[in-house]
Amino acid sequence: MSFTVRSLLAKVRPFRKDLSEDECNYAIKETVRRVCRQTGFAQSTFTVSTVANTPTVEINTALTTIGTPYRVHLVRLFDTNLSAYKMLYEYNRTTIDAREAYRNYSTGWPSGWAYHGNGVLDIYPTPDKAYTLEITASYVPLDDVETIPLPAEAEEAIVAGSLSMVLMLPGTNQNLQLAKDREVLYNRELDFLKAAALLGQSGRARAQSKNLATRAIRAWDNRWQ
């Protein structure tokens, strides 16, 4: 069940009655966006179409009404022959650029993708005709967020993060020591959320790429070897 910014106001405002509701609401909304950026929990699944002989797909417009794309998790291509969706590989763009001249890739049936931010998805190889893609991506909510796109388990983190912000603001009820304490609580709760985002609610590990230092290394199929 979703919860709202308004429902959390009663847990934040009593600590800063000297502030307006708008100020407290802003702290809650900003904390929600902060959690979304740090966990990738807020997700949406939508469809877009490729353009023949165009190696990129814009995904910004699909999320215009709810937020901005943060990270792409899954891309599936609709296979008209099988009348079903086929999952595409996530490629390392740098690796592919080293094997084929940049922006002069082979054309044909797409087998993978790479997301490099700014709402632009690279498709490999370049599709030679229009296809339908189903994309699952994390997003950061817009400024006017009211319904919080996070699981109920995120409530404690949001409240703690909001209090760490409002308690630092100048005013009669400013409390820097409590603000620091709430920030510590926020970070602890955030660790729990990150674990849930990785393992899933069932406790089963989700697929993750291997890491070399701090850079993710993506697999590629035999076509690139």
Secondary structure, 3 states (H helix, E strand, C coil): CCEEHHHHHHHHHHHHCCCCHHHHHHHHHHHHHHHHHHHCCCEEEEEEECCCCCCEEECCHHHCCCEEEEEEEEEEEEECCCCEEEECEECCHHHHHHHCCCCCCCEECCCEEEECCCCEEEEECEECCCCEEEEEEEEEECCCCCEECCCHHHHHHHHHHHHHHHCCCCCCCCCHHHHHHHHHHHHHHHHHHHHHHHHCCCCCCCCCCEEECCEEECCCCHHHC
